[in-house]
Amino acid sequence: MYSEQFFDSLRYLETRRLILRRMTLRDAPDMFEYSRDPLVARHVLWDAHRSIGQTRSYIRSVLHNYRAGKPASLAIEYKSEGKVIGTIGFMWYDEDSRSSEVGYSLSRQYWNQGLMTEALAKLIEYGFTQLRLNRIEAQHETGNPSSGRVMRKVGMLHEGTLRQRLYNKGRFVDMELYALLRQDYSQARRTETEATQC
Ligand SMILES: CC(C)(COP(=O)(O)OP(=O)(O)OC[C@H]1O[C@@H](n2cnc3c(N)ncnc32)[C@H](O)[C@@H]1OP(=O)(O)O)[C@@H](O)C(=O)NCCC(=O)NCCS
C-alpha cells in the first residue's frame, strides 16, 4: 500500500550525463528503438516490442501511474544527444515497511559506460533523502551479472539467491536479491564526508 500522490514529487533528476524525467508519448520513437532489441529484453519481464504501438501502450500505462501518484519508471535522457536511451524507476512501494524496489533498462549501444550506475545512484539518493525510504531492493536474473555489478557499485548488498523465483521467457529463473538500508546509506555518506574533510 502507498499514500496517494506519494510519488508525485518524483518528476526530474539530473546527473552529470543524464536527465531522469517523466516520459511522454513523444519519446515513443526513441524508446521503441531499443525496446525492440531482444538482447535488451532478455532478462526483463517484458517482451521485445514488435511495433511502436506497443511502446506507446507502455508509455500510456506509465502516464496513468504518474497521474495516480503511483510508482512508475522515468525516462533516461542522454544529455549530449537529447535522446531517451532507457528507463529507471521504483516498481512498488510498501508504506508500512517504507520499502521499495528499483528496476531499469538501457539501450544496448550505451552499455558498459557507467550510465546505469550513475542513474541508479541518483534514484537511490532521492529515495532515501526525499521519499524517506528505509529499504531499497533490486533483483536480477542470475544469468544477468552486469545488472548485479551495477547494484554492487551503488553499494547494495547481496542478500541471497531466490531459486527459480520467476518464470521468464520459457524457463524458471533464479533471481539474485540485493538491498540497501537507510542506515547503510547514511553511514556511507558520513564516511565520504569525513574523507573529504581530512
Ligand atoms: C544491466 C544494465 C542496466 C547495465 O547498465 P550499464 O549502464 O551497462 O551498467 P554500468 O556500465 O553502470 O555497469 C555495468 C558493469 O557490468 C560489468 N559487466 C558487463 N558484462 C558483464 C558480465 N558478463 N559479467 C560481469 N560483469 C559484467 C561491466 O564491466 C560494468 O562493471 P565495471 O564498471 O566494474 O567495469 C544494461 O546492461 C541493461 O539495460 N541490460 C538490459 C536490461 C536489463 O537487463 N535490465 C536489468 C534487469 S534486472
Ligand as a Chemical Component Dictionary entry (heavy atoms), coordinates in Angstrom:
data_LIG
# 
_chem_comp.id                   LIG 
_chem_comp.type                 NON-POLYMER 
_chem_comp.pdbx_formal_charge   0 
_chem_comp.three_letter_code    LIG 
# 
loop_
_chem_comp_atom.comp_id 
_chem_comp_atom.atom_id 
_chem_comp_atom.alt_atom_id 
_chem_comp_atom.type_symbol 
_chem_comp_atom.charge 
_chem_comp_atom.model_Cartn_x 
_chem_comp_atom.model_Cartn_y 
_chem_comp_atom.model_Cartn_z 
_chem_comp_atom.pdbx_ordinal 
LIG C1  C1  C 0 22.087 -4.239  -16.846 1  
LIG C2  C2  C 0 22.274 -2.845  -17.451 2  
LIG C3  C3  C 0 21.201 -1.920  -16.924 3  
LIG C4  C4  C 0 23.655 -2.302  -17.062 4  
LIG O1  O1  O 0 23.743 -0.946  -17.459 5  
LIG P1  P1  P 0 25.143 -0.268  -17.780 6  
LIG O2  O2  O 0 24.942 1.182   -17.975 7  
LIG O3  O3  O 0 25.828 -1.034  -18.837 8  
LIG O4  O4  O 0 25.893 -0.515  -16.398 9  
LIG P2  P2  P 0 27.285 0.085   -15.946 10 
LIG O5  O5  O 0 28.099 0.457   -17.142 11 
LIG O6  O6  O 0 26.995 1.132   -14.936 12 
LIG O7  O7  O 0 27.940 -1.168  -15.222 13 
LIG C5  C5  C 0 27.995 -2.429  -15.859 14 
LIG C6  C6  C 0 29.045 -3.284  -15.176 15 
LIG O8  O8  O 0 28.838 -4.648  -15.505 16 
LIG C7  C7  C 0 30.064 -5.189  -15.955 17 
LIG N1  N1  N 0 29.755 -6.297  -16.864 18 
LIG C8  C8  C 0 29.393 -6.252  -18.154 19 
LIG N2  N2  N 0 29.187 -7.501  -18.608 20 
LIG C9  C9  C 0 29.407 -8.339  -17.563 21 
LIG C10 C10 C 0 29.363 -9.747  -17.400 22 
LIG N3  N3  N 0 29.021 -10.568 -18.398 23 
LIG N4  N4  N 0 29.657 -10.246 -16.181 24 
LIG C11 C11 C 0 30.006 -9.458  -15.152 25 
LIG N5  N5  N 0 30.057 -8.106  -15.249 26 
LIG C12 C12 C 0 29.776 -7.563  -16.450 27 
LIG C13 C13 C 0 30.767 -4.030  -16.597 28 
LIG O9  O9  O 0 32.148 -4.282  -16.753 29 
LIG C14 C14 C 0 30.464 -2.933  -15.608 30 
LIG O10 O10 O 0 31.247 -3.051  -14.433 31 
LIG P3  P3  P 0 32.591 -2.153  -14.206 32 
LIG O11 O11 O 0 32.153 -0.716  -14.221 33 
LIG O12 O12 O 0 33.104 -2.603  -12.887 34 
LIG O13 O13 O 0 33.519 -2.447  -15.342 35 
LIG C15 C15 C 0 22.177 -2.900  -19.003 36 
LIG O14 O14 O 0 23.086 -3.852  -19.462 37 
LIG C16 C16 C 0 20.792 -3.230  -19.498 38 
LIG O15 O15 O 0 19.941 -2.359  -19.596 39 
LIG N6  N6  N 0 20.536 -4.504  -19.844 40 
LIG C17 C17 C 0 19.245 -4.904  -20.409 41 
LIG C18 C18 C 0 18.067 -4.715  -19.452 42 
LIG C19 C19 C 0 18.342 -5.341  -18.107 43 
LIG O16 O16 O 0 18.901 -6.418  -18.020 44 
LIG N7  N7  N 0 17.922 -4.643  -17.046 45 
LIG C20 C20 C 0 18.156 -5.088  -15.680 46 
LIG C21 C21 C 0 17.161 -6.059  -15.257 47 
LIG S1  S1  S 0 17.493 -6.623  -13.601 48 
# 
loop_
_chem_comp_bond.comp_id 
_chem_comp_bond.atom_id_1 
_chem_comp_bond.atom_id_2 
_chem_comp_bond.value_order 
_chem_comp_bond.pdbx_ordinal 
LIG C1  C2  SING 1  
LIG C2  C3  SING 2  
LIG C2  C4  SING 3  
LIG C2  C15 SING 4  
LIG C4  O1  SING 5  
LIG O1  P1  SING 6  
LIG P1  O2  DOUB 7  
LIG P1  O3  SING 8  
LIG P1  O4  SING 9  
LIG O4  P2  SING 10 
LIG P2  O5  DOUB 11 
LIG P2  O6  SING 12 
LIG P2  O7  SING 13 
LIG O7  C5  SING 14 
LIG C5  C6  SING 15 
LIG C6  O8  SING 16 
LIG C6  C14 SING 17 
LIG O8  C7  SING 18 
LIG C7  N1  SING 19 
LIG C7  C13 SING 20 
LIG N1  C8  SING 21 
LIG N1  C12 SING 22 
LIG C8  N2  DOUB 23 
LIG N2  C9  SING 24 
LIG C9  C10 SING 25 
LIG C9  C12 DOUB 26 
LIG C10 N3  SING 27 
LIG C10 N4  DOUB 28 
LIG N4  C11 SING 29 
LIG C11 N5  DOUB 30 
LIG N5  C12 SING 31 
LIG C13 O9  SING 32 
LIG C13 C14 SING 33 
LIG C14 O10 SING 34 
LIG O10 P3  SING 35 
LIG P3  O11 DOUB 36 
LIG P3  O12 SING 37 
LIG P3  O13 SING 38 
LIG C15 O14 SING 39 
LIG C15 C16 SING 40 
LIG C16 O15 DOUB 41 
LIG C16 N6  SING 42 
LIG N6  C17 SING 43 
LIG C17 C18 SING 44 
LIG C18 C19 SING 45 
LIG C19 O16 DOUB 46 
LIG C19 N7  SING 47 
LIG N7  C20 SING 48 
LIG C20 C21 SING 49 
LIG C21 S1  SING 50 
# 
